[in-house]
Amino acid sequence: MIKKLKSFFYRIFKKRKHIKLGFYGPPNAGKCVTPDTRIILQNGEVLPIKSIFDKVKQEKSIFSESIDFKEAYIDCKDQNIIVPSFDPNTLKITPKKVSFVYAQKYQGDIFKIKTGSGRYIKTTPNHPLIRISDNGIEKIKSSELKIGESIAITKKLALSTQVTIPQISQEIFNINGNQIQAKQTSNFKIPTEITKPTYIDEDFVSFIAYVLGESYHTKNRIKFSNLDENLIKHFAKTAIKLFNVNLIRRINKGVPEIEINSKTLTDYLSDVLNFKPALSGDKEVPPILMGLPDNLIAKFLKAIFDCEGSVPKGYKLRGADIEFTSKSQKLAEQVQILLNRFGIVGKLKEKIVKNKSYTRLLISGSDNHRLFKENIGFSINYKQKRLESLCKAGLKRNIFNLPIVRLLEKIRKSLHLTQEQFFLDNKHINRMKNTGITHHRISQMAKRNDNKLIKNLSNSDANWDKIISIEKEKYNGYVYDLTIEDTHTFLTSSGLIAHNTTLCNKICEDWIGEEMGSVSKIPHETREIKIKEKVTMKSNGKELSFNIIDTPGIATKVDYEDFMKFKVNRKDARKRAREATKGVIEAIKWLDNVDCVIVVLDATKNPYSQVNITIIGNLAARDIPVLIVANKIDLKSANVKKVEAAFPQYPVIAISAEMRENIENFYKEVFKLVKWNDFIPIYPL
């Protein structure tokens, strides 16, 4: 093997400064989400993915706003962007760093996938989500998902922010010890002083919740109104205690109201806490509050549910919901994120009132009700009493059942256990094959079973939500993606868990140690050649320089009937087949423009396929140096020896791009072998 590698690299580097490297394998383009997809950051911010990309692009000064780029893949490891990320192996959510941000101009189909709990995401066909089925837990392309299948959403999530309040700027405020005053901006009324809090406590989060829930909040005043006398008193007490402000009390159309006229206070909330005045449809929780300790999150939720939450009245409460309603969809999603801290998962539904859209957050099921009662509750007496009645009303079927009974049956049989021993009883097993098994039963099974899957599911930070609709629509614009270290998933604001593109991104991020040089794209209908020029990597004092030519995959046959299997009409199917065939022809032609080729093979599949034989045959005929990468060696069905036996004339490197297995050792061996400044990255698609 060493002799083969030495010979291989010598043939590559003895002549040229910048090597033209071709890649053959599945294409990597189009695995993205739409720009309005909101992403949860670990610091409590909830931002559109486009905003995250734009901020990195601006910080790195990649190109000006006026440039109409076709594709950009930007290293942002030094930006310290941290997101909560779901690990499909442990089923836990932990903070992870964003390594790269990606944007691509895309024209084609977008899939809008909606779940039973009201979550939805819009993605390109190839973007993966996390599915659970009788095949286990796996990532799967959006275009391959079906109605009725279950995908991952968040159940348990803890963000992290500080309880200390950010420093106050002397450019905005006059500061006198603990007293602050907004600087006068006109000849009118001089702003009054307020006392500035030094840290975030229960009174502080309650005040913010009251302003969000029941207040008219403008640039110089706050009006809080509510029929509950205790709530009115508590708002007044916290406002005076925190800020030492003057209050105006009145009855407005039969409703008690408290008004605070203080530009200093509203400026303080806006400039220090990023809590700006907003119309009801644009309200949102300040990011600084999203990652506070449990006791403060619970107090915030109690106050905002006191304002905007409701519990049904009556004795027939079985199947009833705790409800939070807001005109702001983002606020409702943020409240759900905060409820995840305590393992509470609600349903999001749209409600139309007088042609205006509202978002309802419905907390269903006795398990959720009890968690709400134990961790949050209400301070308004009648709501608390209704909650207690609701918790006694009986168990409502959980909508987040797991469709894995057939898989569990296989596990049971392998353990040589009876159904009663394994499932804890032998009732309803056949019915559960259709309805799914409850998380409650899985948790009980885990107490008596050491199976890794069952243990992980019982302690999972995710629920599994059934898809109720998949809509396809045409799209023409930019789409975006993130590369997340290690776990390769990110969370949307609605709670859906999206998988980033790992095979390309994982290895590329190791080799592209600094920004790319020029990025160009040569279109060929729906298949295209992409060139990345003069990419440089520096490591341990050595510099590697290379050009990348990214080619479409090769197929031996393109049949228009294959497209019709995916509900494409005959005319469009024939058009797509012609375009695909042109892409294959162009890929073969481009073999004459490369100096060496990486062929990425799936080590779990038969290497003697006609496609592989075609690729290798064309390369051999042109006497082009080849390195074969046998990927997915983390899977039990991987057979690297079979790949080596199929192509004994070429070096075969075995890796797992998903699990990073053998990648670092491979890189080390490469550096030992190479004595030139020019080198080739392994960059599979």
N, C-alpha and C positions, 0 to 999 in steps of 0.2 A: 504494500500500500504506500509506504514512504517513497519508494522509487517511482511509483506511478505519479504521486503528487508532485515530486521534484520535476519530473519530466513535463507534467502538465503545466506547471507554472513557468518553467523555462520557455516553453513554446509560446506562452502568452506574452511574456514581458521582454523578450530579447530584442524586439524591434521598435515598439511604439511607446510614446509618452502617455497618451490617453487611450485606454483600451475601450473598444466598443463592445459592450456586453449585452447579449440578448437573453430574454427570459421567456420560457415557454411553460405554460400552466394556466390555471383558471384566471380570468381577469380580475383586477382588484378595484375597478372603478365603480362608482355609483352606490357604495355602501354607506349611505348617509341619511340624515334626517333634515326636515325642512327648517328654514331659518327661524321660525317662530317657536320652535320647540324649546321650552324653558327647562333649564338644567339646575339641579340643586348643588350648591357649593357647600363645603364643610363649614365655612364661616357664617352660614345662615343666608347668604344671598341666593336669590332665585333669578337667574338671568337667561335671556334667549341665547341659544348657542351661537347665533350670529354675533351678538355683543361680545361674547368671550373671544371669538375668533378676531373680531375687529380690534379689540383691545390689545391682543398679542401682536397683531400685524402692525399696529401703531407703535407699540413699545419697541418692537424689533426693527422698525423703519424698513420693512421689506420692499414696499413700493408705494407710490403715492395713491391717493384716493381716485385720481382720474384714470388710472390704468385699468383697463377692462381685462383682467386676467382670466385664464381658462382653468387653472388649477394651482393651488398653493398648499404646501405641506410644511408647516413651520415648527421648528424645535422650540418648545417653551418650558423646558425643564428648569431653567433658571428663573422663571416667573413665579414659581411656588404656588401654582393653582392646585388646590386640594379639593377633591370631590368624594362624597361617600360612594363606595363601590361594592357591589355584590359579588361574592366569590361563589361560583357555581359548584365548587368542590366541597366547601364547608357550609355553604348556604348562610353565611354571616356577612354583615355589611360593615366595612371598615374604611377609614380614610385612606385615599390613595392619590398620588400625584398625576397630573395630566402631563404627558411627555410631549405630545404633538397636537396641534390643531390643524384641521384640514378643511379646505373648501374646494368645490368643483362646480363649474358651470355644467348644468345637466338639463337635458331635454328628454322626456320620456314619461313613463308611468310612475305615479306615486300611490302607495297603498295607505289608506286610512283604516287603521285597525282599532276597533272599539270593544271594550270588555263589558261584562255584566254589571260591574260596579261603577261604570261611567268613565273609566280611564280610556284615553285614546292616544295614538301616536301616528304621525304621518312620516313614512319612510320610503326610500327607494326600494325596489324589489329585492335587492341583495342584502339589505341591512338586516343583521341577525337580532332576534329576540331570544329569550330563554323560555323553553317549553318543558313541561313535565307530562309524561305519558307512560304507557307500559314499556316504552323503550328506555325509560329513565329520564334524567335531567340533561338537556342538551341545547345547544344554540341551534337556531334554525332560521333560514332566510324568511323574510316577511312574505315573499311571494309563494312560499311553500306552506304557510300556515293555513288552517281551515277553520271555519266556523265550528264551534263546539270544543275546540282544543283549548288548553289552559296554559297561560303564560304568567311569568313572575311579576308581582307587584310588591311594594314594600309593606311590611307589617311592623317591624321594629327598627327605629331609626333614631340615632342621637347625634345631633350636630354639636359644635363646640364654639362658644364665644366667651368673652370675658365679662365678669360682673362689674369691672371698673368702667367708668364713663370716660370717653375720649377727652383729650385736652381741648380747652376752649381757646379759640384764636383771638388775640388782642386786636386783630384787624377788624373784627366784627363786633366785639363787645368791649365795653369799659369794665375792667375787673377791679374790684375792691374787696380783697379777702374772699369770703364766700358769697359776696354780692356781685351780681353782674347786671349790666345795662346795655341794651342794644344801642348802637351808635345812631345818632339822629341823622336821618337822610332827607329831611325837608324842614321847612320853617313852621310846621304845624306842631302838634303835641309832642313834648319830650317823652321818650319811652321811660316807663317806670322800672325800677330795679326789681329783681327777683333773687331769691336764694338758690344757689346751684347745688343739686345733690352731689354727693361724692362717690356713691356706688349705687348699683341697681339692687333694690330689695322688693319685697312683696307689695308695698304701697306703690312703688314706681311702676311695676308691671301692671298693677290694677288700673292705675291712672291711664296708661297707654291703651289698655283694653277698652276702658270707658270712652276714650276719645275715638277709637276706631269703631266701636259698636254703636254708640248712641249720640254722637256729637256732630254738630255743624262746625267744621274746622276750616278757618280761613287764614290769611296771612297775618292777621292781627287780633283774632279773637277765637274763642272756643265756647260753644253753647252745648251744654249737656242736658238732656231732658229724659225723664222716665217716670212712670206711674208709681214705681215702688219707692216708698218713703225711705227705706233703709239704704237703697242704692244711691239715692240723692244725697243722703247724709254722708255716706262713705266717700262719694266723689268729692264733696266739699271738704271733708276732713283731710283726704290725701292731698288735694290741691294746696291747701294751706300749709300742711306739714312739710311737703316737698319743696314748694316754691315761695311760700309766704306771699301769696297774691291776694288781691281784693276781689270779692265775689259780688255779683248782682243776682239776687234771688227774685223770681217772679213765677206767676202762674200764666202759662201761655195756652189759651184755648183749652183750659181745664187740665193741662199737663204741667207738673212742676218743672222748672227750668233754672239752671245756674249758668250764668255767663261770666267769662273771664276776658276782660279787655286788656291784653298785654302783648305788644309786639315783641318784647324781650322774650317772653315765654315761647311764642310761636317760632321766633328766629332760633331760639335754643333747640327746640325740638327738630327743626329743619336742618340746621347747620351742624349740630353736634351729634344728633342721633340719626340723621337722614330720614326723619319722620316728617314728610312734607304735607302741607294741606292738599287734599284731593277730593274730587267728586266721589260719590258713593260707588261708582263703577270702577274707580281707579285706586281704591284703598288697598294698602298692603301693610303687613307687619314689618316694622323696621328690622333689618338683618341682625342687629346687635341682640335682639330678643330671641332669635330662633334657636340659639345653642346654649341657653342658660341651664343651670342645674334643674333637676326634676321638680323641686319644690316651687321654684319660680315659674317654670312652665305650667305647672298645675294651677298656680294662682292666677296666671294670665288667662288660661283657658276657662277657669271658673268665672272670672269677671266678664269675659267676652260672651260666654254662654248665658250668663245672667242677662246680658243685654239682648243678644240675638238668637239665643237658643230657646227651644220649646219642647215640652213633653206632653203627650196627649192625655186628655182627661177621660176618666171612665174606668169601668171594671173589666171590660173586654179588651185587655191590653196585649194579648198574645199576638205577636207579629207586628206590634207598633214600633215606632222609631223615635230616638232622640234626634231632633232636627236643628241644624244651623243653616240660616239662609242669608245670602249676601248678593248684592248686585255685582260685586267684584269677584270674578272667577278666581283671580290670583289669591285673594284673601281666603276664599274657601279652601283652595289647595294648600295654602300655608297652614291653616288650622288643621287640616288633615295630616300634614307633615308633623305638626306638634303632637297630635293625638297618637302618631306612630311611636312616640317616646314611651308610651305605656302599652303598646301592642294593640291599640284600637284601630280598626280599619273600617271606614265607612264607605258609602256609595255616593257618587257625585251625579246629580241629575239636574237638567235644565228645567226651569219653571218660567212660563210666560205669563206676566201680569200686565194687562193694559198695553200690550205690544212691547213690553220691556222684558229683557232677559235677566233672570236671577239664577244663581247656582245654589242648589240645595245639597247639603251634606247630611246624609242620613246614616245614623248609627243603629244598626240592626242586630238582633240576636242577644240572648241573655248573657252570653259570655262577654260581649262588648259592653252591655249595660252594667254588668257588675264591675268590670274594669273601670268604667267611667265613674261609678259611684265610689269605689274604693280609692281612686287616685285623684279625682277632680271634684265632682259633685256641684251643687248649686248653693248659693248663699240666700237665695229667695226661697222662703219656706214652702210655698205651694208647689214650686218646681221640684224641690228636693223630695217632698212627700210623693209626688207623682213618679219620680225616679225610683223610689223605694218600692212602690207598687209595681212598676214595670219590671223590676228585677225579680219579683215574686211570681210574675205572670206565667212562667214556664219557658222551656227551651224552644227557640225557633231554629229551624234547620239552617245550618251555616251554608252560605252560598259559595264558600271557598273550599268545596270538596276536592279531594285529590283523585284524579282518574288513573290510578295505578294498581287496581285490585288484581289484575292478571299478572302484573310484575310481582306483586306481593305473594301471589299464589306460587310462582316459580321459586321465590325465596323460601316459602314455607316448605315446599316439597324437598328442596335441597337440604333443609334442616331436619327433615323426617319428623315434622310435627303435625298433629291433627289441626283442623281448622279451629277447634275450640282452644287448643293450647296456644296457637299463634295469634288468632284474631280476638281471643278472650271469650268468644262464644261462637257458635256455629250457625247463627241466625243471619239472614239477609245477605249472605256472601254473594250469591248470584245476582241479587238486586243491585248490590254495590258495584258490580262490574259495569253497570250502566249509569248509576247515580254518582259513583265515586265514594271514597272513604273520608270520614270527617277527621279534622286535625285532632279533635278530642280523643278519638279512638287511637290514632297514631301515637299520641302522647302516652296513653295508657299501655299500648303495646311496647313502647320504648322502655318502660320500667321493668319489663320481663324479657327483653330481647336485646342482644348486643349487636344486631346487624347495623352496619355503618349508615346505610341509607335511612333506616327507620330512626336511628338516633339523631341524625342530622335534620331530618324533617321535623322531628318533635321539638327541636331547639332552633328552628329556622327563623331568620329575620325576614322571610318572604311568605306571602300568601300566593295562591295560584288561582288566577281569575280567568273565567271562561270567556272566550271570544264570542260575541253575539253578532258582529257585522264586520265585513271587509269590503270597503269601497275602493274602486280604482278610478283615478282621475289623471288627466294630462297635466304636465308641469313643465315650465320652461323658466329656469332661473338657477340660483346657486343653492347647493345643498352642503351640509356641514357634518363633520365628525370629530371626535376626540379620540386620542390614543391614551389609555389609562394603564399605568404600570401594573404588572402582575395579574390583576383580576380582570381587566379589560371590559368592565361594564360601568355605566353611569346611570343615574336616576333622573327621570323627568319629574317635573313639579307635580304631576298628577299621581306619581308613584310607580309608573311603569319602569321596568328595568330593561335598558337597551345594551346590547353587546357591541363593542367597537370591532373594527376589522383587525384581526390579530396576526394572521400569517404574514402578510406583507409588512404591517407596521412594526411588529415586534422585532424583526431582524433588521429592518431598515433603520430603526432608531438607534441600534447598536453601531451601525456603520456610518451614519451621517452624523458625525460629531459636531458639525457646525452647519451654518445655513447653506442651502443649495445655491449654486451659481445661477445660470439661466435655466428657465423652465419653458420648454416649448411643447407643442402638441400638433401632430399632423393628422387631421381627421380622415377617416375612410368609412363613410356612412356610419353604421352603428358599431363597427369595429375600427380601432385606431391604433396607430403607432405613437408612442410617447417617448420623448427623449429628455433625459436629465443630464446636463453637461457639467463636466469639471467638478464633480462632487469630491470633497476632500475629507479625509478622516485623519486625525492625529492621535496617536496613542503611544505612550512610553518613549517619546522622542522620535517615533517613526511616522512618516507621512505617506498616506496612501491616496492616490488620485485616480479617478476613473470616470468614464461616461457610461450612462445607463440607457439602453434601448429596451423599452417595455413593449412587448408584442402581444397580439391577441393569441388566444389558444388555438390549437390545431385540431380539426376533426377530419375523419376520413369520409364522412357522409353527412350532408345536411339535407334533411327531408322536411318539406313544408308540413307534412302531416304531424310531425312532432310538435309544431307550434299550435296546431289545431287541438291538441290534447289539453291545452291551457285556455280553451274557449276563445281562441283567435279565429276570426272568420277566414274563409279560404283565400280571399284576395290578399288580406294583410299577411297571412301565413306565407304565401308564395313570395311576397315582397321581402319579408324578413329572411326567408331562406336564401334569396338572391343576395341580400346584403351580407348575410353570414358567410356565404360561399366566397364573396369578394374579400371579406376579412381574412379567411383562411388562405386565399391565393396571395394576398399582400404579405401575410406572415411568412409564407414560404419564400417569396421574393426577397424579403428582408434578411434572409439567411446570408445572402451575399454581402450584406453590409455590417456584419458583426465579426468580431475577432474570436469570440468564444461564447459559449452558451451554458446557462444553468437550466437544467431540466428538473422540475420539481414533481416528484411522484408521491402518490399516497401509498404508504407502506402497508396499508390494510387491504389494498386492492391488488388484483392480478396484474403484474408488470408486463405480461405478454399480450396486452391488449393491442388491437390493430392501430389505435391512435399512437401509443408509445412506439410501436415498431415503425410507424410512418415518420414520427419525429426523429428518432435515432437514425433511421435509414437515410433521411435527407441530410442530416448532419455528417454522417460517415461519408456520404458521397462527396461532400464538399471539404472533407478533411478538416473540419472545425473542431477545436478542442472542446471537450464536454465534461462538465462536472454534474453528476447526478445526486440530487438531494432526496433521500428517503425520509419523508415527513410522517408525523403522527406515531412515533415509536412509543408514546405514552399509552397507546391503546393495546389491549391484549392481543388483538388480531393482527398486529403489525408483524411483518415477516421481512426483515432486512436481508436475510440470506437469500431469499427468493429474488429480491431486486438485484443483488450482487451476481447471482447466477444468471439472471436474464441478460445482464450487460457486463460481462467480465472484462471487456476491453476498456472500461472507463472506471475512474475512482467513484466510489459511492460513499457519501457522508450521511450518517443517520442522525436525525434531530427530532425534537418535538418543539415546533414553534409555539404551540399553545402553552406548554409547561416549561419552556426554556431548557429542556433537557439536552445536554451535550453541546449546546451552542458555545458556551464560554470555552470549553476545552477545545472545541474545533478552532475558535479564533486564536487561541494560544498556539496550537500546532501550526496554523497558517503563518503567524509571525515568526515562528522558528524557521520555517522553510524559506520565507521570502527574504531576499537580500537586495531587492530593488525598491525604488521609490514608488513604482506604479503597482497597483494591485486591483483586485476585483472583489466587489462585495457579493455576498450571497443575499439575494433580494427576491425571494419567490413571490408569486402572486397568489 
